[in-house]
Amino acid sequence: MELQQQHHILPLVALLIATFFFVGAPSLAQDATPSLHPVVLVPGNTCGQLDARLTDEYEPPTPACGIPKQGRGWFRLWENFTALQEDPSLLPCYADQLRLVYDPVAGDYRNLPGVKTRVVAFGTTRSFRFDDPARKNVCMEGLVDALEGVGYVEGANLFGAPYDFRYAPAAAGLSSEVFSDFSSSLKLLVERASERNGNKPVILVTHSMGGLFTMVFLDRSPLAWRRRYVKHLVMLCLGVGGSPLNMWPLAFDTLSPPSLPGTVLTYGNRSFASMFSLLPSPKVYGDTPLVITGAKNYSADNMVEYLAAVGLSEEQVALYRTRALPLTLNLRAPLVPMTSINGIGVPTIDRLVFLDGNFTAKPELVNGDGDGQINLQTVLALERLVGGDPDQPYFKSILIPNTTHKGMISDELALKRVVSEILGAN
């Protein structure tokens, strides 16, 4: 089935990396296919690797979490599969150091006091490659290899824009310093990539939550800049309107047995700015029951009540209502040529049933259609939003049967279709 419709420190670090990176670009460009437009990849959630440094201000949950690292410079905070294999006792340390706190005075999220972080290898795709075998097919590594197979060259016309996935864009007028820094760095990267490739505009290729970040980035960029520097947006595995699946991790804050990915997606997420980013939108789901209990049903319309019921604090619920919800309700077409590619035909959570009201228990799952994470309903909402905007210059929606969320960037047939669309955008 295929549907088509036409119509803190990050800026300085990114600048230094980009400067180093582009100095050697001419020699790399000799090996790249000159007719290709440069591509910038924006990965999905948890695909940006993070380094950390601890200062004396950090108060560790146990002495072992702070003393070995304090004063020893930067170390890999996320992801560190090899380190945890060697010493599993580090798990609570890394989990603690990944947490964010909300600063009501600044009106923004921050790292824990004494924890400094930076995104690894901004400007390149190197951080998309993980040493954890379980994550090999999650973070665009297969797409990088496929693009290199058709003439793209890392550092010449192929670039990466990882981000700190713990943070998120906020509603207009509210502070989101880390996202603002990412936007500035991405803008500079796009401009440099264009300049190094004969001033050709850039093709942005996103996966999952990277698509949300990129849509907000484009919406907040001047239209003249978009028309000059963005050739096409190819967005993989994202609709508009979130997913009921994302309500589940918020219902519990422990996993057994614990793991670092599980910690990030549960315990960690309760402190992350991004934990609300892909919750179901009232514009898409309305009053449709998404979480069902014996006493009460919860929908996107009464999400505030659900968040309170699963134990989020009044401050956290208020942050959803003031920072995340307005952004969700006001997503707009990117106003650049756009192709959306999504998987369908895979059971995807539509509803969670906790009949006894125990949110810490595993719910009964009621499935609908989608890619296993993104519901078809939100993809159709994207088609209405983007395809229905008279100012959107071009829009094409492709649905690939029996393709999962991670399969879109790892399965051979799906990769061939994605690469074909990128080449077509050229």
C-alpha positions in Angstrom: 0.0 0.0 0.0 1.4 3.4 -0.9 -0.3 6.8 -0.6 1.2 9.8 -2.4 0.1 13.3 -2.1 1.9 16.1 -3.9 1.4 19.4 -3.3 25.6 25.6 27.9 28.6 24.7 25.6 27.1 23.0 22.7 27.4 25.9 20.2 31.1 26.3 20.9 31.8 22.5 20.9 29.8 22.2 17.7 31.6 25.1 16.1 35.0 23.7 17.0 34.0 20.2 15.7 32.5 21.7 12.5 35.6 23.9 11.9 37.9 20.9 12.3 35.6 18.7 10.3 35.3 21.1 7.3 39.0 21.9 7.1 39.6 18.4 5.7 36.4 18.4 3.6 37.9 19.3 0.2 40.0 16.1 0.0 37.0 14.0 1.1 34.8 15.8 -1.5 37.0 14.4 -4.2 35.6 11.0 -3.4 32.0 12.0 -3.1 29.6 12.0 -6.1 29.5 15.6 -7.1 25.9 15.7 -8.4 24.5 14.7 -5.0 23.0 17.2 -2.6 24.5 17.0 0.9 22.5 15.0 3.5 22.2 15.8 7.2 20.9 12.9 9.3 18.9 13.7 12.5 18.5 10.5 14.5 15.8 9.2 16.9 15.4 9.2 20.6 18.5 8.0 22.7 20.7 8.0 19.6 22.8 11.0 20.6 25.8 9.8 22.7 26.7 12.0 25.7 29.9 12.6 27.5 29.9 13.9 31.1 32.3 15.5 33.6 31.7 15.7 37.3 32.7 18.6 39.6 32.9 18.9 43.3 29.4 20.2 43.4 28.0 16.8 42.4 26.4 14.9 45.3 26.5 11.2 44.3 23.8 8.7 45.6 26.7 6.6 46.8 30.4 7.5 47.2 31.4 5.1 44.5 29.4 7.1 42.0 31.3 10.3 42.5 34.8 9.8 43.8 36.2 7.7 40.9 35.1 10.3 38.2 35.4 13.7 39.9 38.4 15.5 38.6 39.2 13.0 35.9 37.8 14.9 32.9 35.2 13.7 30.4 33.8 10.1 30.3 31.1 8.5 28.3 27.8 8.8 30.1 25.4 7.5 27.4 25.7 4.9 26.1 28.4 2.8 27.8 27.6 -0.8 27.1 31.2 -2.0 27.5 31.7 -0.2 30.8 28.5 -1.7 32.3 29.5 -5.1 31.1 32.7 -4.8 33.0 31.1 -3.2 36.1 27.3 -3.5 36.4 27.4 -1.6 39.7 27.8 1.6 37.7 24.2 1.4 36.6 22.7 3.5 39.4 25.5 6.0 39.0 24.9 6.6 35.3 21.2 6.7 35.9 21.6 9.4 38.5 24.0 11.4 36.4 21.5 11.4 33.4 18.7 13.0 35.5 17.6 16.5 34.8 16.1 19.0 37.2 13.8 21.9 36.5 14.9 25.3 37.5 11.8 27.4 38.2 13.9 30.6 38.4 15.4 30.2 35.0 12.2 28.5 33.7 14.2 25.7 32.1 15.7 22.3 32.6 19.2 21.7 33.8 21.7 18.9 34.5 22.1 17.9 38.1 24.4 20.3 40.0 28.0 19.3 39.4 27.2 17.3 36.2 28.5 18.8 32.9 27.5 17.1 29.6 28.2 17.4 25.9 27.0 15.7 22.8 29.6 13.5 21.1 30.7 14.1 17.5 28.2 16.6 16.4 28.5 17.2 12.7 29.3 13.6 11.9 27.5 10.2 12.0 30.2 8.6 14.1 28.0 8.7 17.3 25.3 6.7 15.5 27.4 3.6 15.9 27.0 1.9 19.3 29.1 -0.9 20.9 25.9 -2.5 22.2 24.8 -5.2 19.8 21.2 -4.7 20.7 21.3 -1.1 19.5 23.1 -1.7 16.2 19.9 -1.3 14.1 18.3 1.5 16.1 20.4 4.6 15.3 20.8 5.0 11.5 24.0 3.0 11.2 22.4 0.9 8.5 21.2 4.0 6.7 24.7 5.6 6.8 26.2 2.4 5.2 23.4 2.4 2.5 24.1 6.1 1.7 27.8 5.5 1.5 27.0 2.7 -1.0 25.4 5.2 -3.5 28.1 7.8 -3.4 27.8 9.7 -0.1 31.0 10.2 1.9 31.2 11.0 5.6 32.5 14.5 6.1 32.1 15.5 2.5 28.4 15.4 1.7 27.1 13.2 4.6 26.7 14.7 8.1 25.0 13.9 11.4 23.2 16.1 13.9 22.9 14.2 17.1 21.3 16.0 20.1 20.8 15.6 23.8 17.6 13.6 23.8 16.8 14.4 27.4 15.8 17.9 26.5 13.0 19.1 24.1 11.7 22.2 22.4 9.3 24.2 24.5 6.3 26.2 23.6 6.9 29.5 21.9 8.1 32.2 24.4 9.5 29.7 26.9 13.1 29.0 27.6 14.7 25.9 26.2 18.4 26.7 26.1 19.7 23.3 25.0 17.2 23.0 22.1 18.1 26.6 21.1 21.8 25.7 21.1 21.1 22.6 19.0 19.1 24.7 16.5 22.0 27.2 16.2 24.4 24.3 15.7 22.2 22.6 13.1 21.7 25.9 11.2 25.5 26.3 11.0 26.0 22.7 10.0 23.5 23.0 7.2 25.0 26.2 5.9 28.6 24.8 6.0 27.4 21.6 4.3 25.8 23.6 1.5 28.9 25.8 1.0 31.2 22.8 0.8 29.0 21.3 -1.9 28.8 24.0 -4.4 26.1 25.9 -2.5 23.6 23.1 -3.1 20.7 23.1 -0.6 20.7 20.3 1.9 18.4 17.2 2.3 17.4 16.7 5.9 16.7 13.1 6.8 15.2 12.3 10.2 14.1 9.3 12.1 11.4 9.2 14.9 11.8 12.0 17.4 14.4 13.6 15.3 11.6 14.5 13.0 9.8 16.5 15.7 13.0 18.4 16.6 13.5 19.2 12.9 9.9 20.3 12.3 10.2 22.7 15.2 13.6 23.9 14.0 12.3 24.6 10.5 9.2 26.3 11.8 11.3 28.7 13.8 13.8 29.4 10.9 13.1 32.2 8.5 11.3 31.1 5.4 13.9 32.7 3.2 16.6 30.6 4.9 14.5 27.5 4.4 14.2 28.2 0.7 17.9 28.8 0.3 19.3 26.0 2.3 16.8 23.1 2.5 16.3 21.1 -0.6 14.0 18.5 0.9 12.9 17.0 4.3 12.6 13.2 4.3 11.0 12.2 7.6 10.9 8.6 8.7 8.6 7.0 11.2 6.8 10.0 12.7 3.3 11.4 12.4 1.9 14.2 14.4 0.0 13.5 17.5 2.2 11.2 19.6 1.4 7.7 20.5 -0.5 5.9 23.3 2.6 3.7 23.7 4.4 6.6 25.3 1.8 6.7 28.1 3.0 3.4 29.4 6.6 4.1 30.6 5.2 7.0 32.6 3.1 4.6 34.6 6.0 3.0 36.4 9.5 4.0 37.5 11.3 0.7 38.0 12.2 -2.3 35.8 13.2 -5.8 36.8 15.9 -6.6 35.9 17.2 -3.0 35.6 19.1 -1.9 32.5 20.5 1.4 31.3 18.1 1.7 28.3 15.3 0.8 30.7 16.5 3.3 33.2 16.5 6.0 30.6 13.1 5.2 29.3 11.4 4.9 32.8 13.1 6.3 35.9 15.1 8.7 33.8 12.2 9.9 31.7 10.3 11.2 34.7 13.0 13.9 34.9 13.5 14.5 31.2 12.0 17.5 29.4 11.4 15.1 26.4 9.2 12.7 28.4 6.1 14.6 27.2 7.1 15.2 23.6 5.3 12.3 22.0 2.3 11.9 24.2 -1.0 11.6 22.4 -2.3 15.0 21.1 -5.9 16.1 21.8 -6.1 17.3 18.2 -5.6 13.8 17.0 -7.1 11.5 19.7 -9.6 13.8 21.4 -11.7 12.0 24.0 -11.0 8.5 22.6 -10.1 6.2 25.7 -6.4 5.4 25.6 -5.9 4.1 29.1 -8.8 2.1 30.5 -9.3 1.2 34.2 -12.3 -0.3 36.1 -13.0 3.1 37.6 -12.0 5.7 35.0 -10.8 6.1 31.4 -8.1 8.4 30.3 -7.8 10.1 26.9 -5.6 12.8 25.3 -8.2 15.3 26.4 -7.8 14.5 30.1 -4.0 13.7 30.0 -3.4 16.0 33.0 -5.6 13.7 35.1 -3.7 10.6 33.9 -0.3 12.1 34.7 -1.5 12.9 38.2 -3.0 9.4 38.6 0.3 7.7 37.7 2.2 9.7 40.3 3.7 12.7 38.6 4.2 15.7 40.8 2.1 18.9 40.4 5.2 20.6 39.0 5.7 17.9 36.3 2.0 18.0 35.3 2.2 21.8 35.1 5.3 21.5 32.8 3.4 19.2 30.5 0.5 21.6 30.4 2.5 24.8 29.8 5.7 23.6 27.9 4.8 20.5 25.9 1.1 20.6 25.2 1.0 24.0 23.4 3.9 22.8 21.2 2.0 19.6 20.3 -1.2 21.6 19.5 0.6 24.1 17.3 2.8 21.9 15.0 2.8 23.3 11.5 3.9 22.2 8.0 7.6 22.7 7.5 7.0 24.7 4.2 9.9 22.9 2.5 9.5 20.0 0.0 8.7 17.0 2.2 8.5 13.2 1.9 7.1 11.2 4.9 7.8 7.5 5.0 6.2 5.2 7.6 5.7 1.5 8.3 2.3 -0.1 8.6 0.9 -3.5 9.1 2.6 -4.0 12.4 0.6 -4.4 15.7 0.9 -1.0 17.5 -0.5 -0.1 20.9 -3.8 1.8 20.6 -5.0 1.3 24.2 -3.7 0.2 27.6 -6.1 -1.6 30.0 -5.4 -1.6 33.7 -8.7 -3.1 34.9 -7.7 -3.1 38.6 -6.2 0.4 38.4 -2.7 -0.8 39.3 -0.5 1.2 36.9 2.7 -0.6 38.0 1.3 -3.9 36.7 1.7 -4.9 33.0 -1.4 -3.8 31.2 -3.5 -5.6 28.7 -2.6 -4.2 25.3 -5.1 -3.4 22.6 -3.4 -3.0 19.2 -4.1 -1.2 16.1 -2.1 -0.5 12.9 1.3 1.2 12.6 5.0 0.4 12.8 5.0 -1.0 16.3 5.6 2.5 17.9 3.9 5.1 15.6 0.2 4.6 15.0 -1.3 4.9 11.5 -3.7 7.5 13.0 -0.9 10.0 13.6 0.5 9.4 10.1 -2.9 10.2 8.6 -3.0 13.3 10.8 0.4 14.4 9.4 -1.0 14.0 5.9 -3.9 16.2 6.8 -1.6 18.8 8.4 1.1 19.0 5.8 -0.8 18.0 2.7 -3.6 20.4 3.6 -1.4 23.5 3.9 -1.7 25.6 0.7 1.7 27.1 1.4 3.5 23.6 1.6 5.4 23.4 -1.8 5.4 19.6 -2.1 4.3 16.6 0.0 4.5 12.9 -0.6 3.4 10.2 1.9 4.6 6.7 1.5 3.4 3.7 3.6 5.6 0.6 3.5 3.7 -2.6 4.6 5.1 -4.9 7.3 7.9 -2.5 8.3 8.7 -1.8 11.9 10.0 1.4 13.5 13.6 0.3 13.6 13.2 -1.8 10.5 12.8 1.4 8.5 16.5 2.1 9.0 17.8 -1.4 9.2 15.8 -3.8 6.9 17.3 -4.2 3.4 14.1 -3.6 1.4 13.0 -0.5 3.5 16.5 1.0 3.3 16.4 0.6 -0.5 13.2 2.6 -0.6 14.4 5.2 1.7 17.7 5.7 -0.2 15.7 5.8 -3.5 13.6 8.6 -2.1 16.7 10.5 -1.0 18.2 10.1 -4.4 14.8 11.2 -5.9 14.9 14.3 -3.8 18.2 15.1 -5.5 
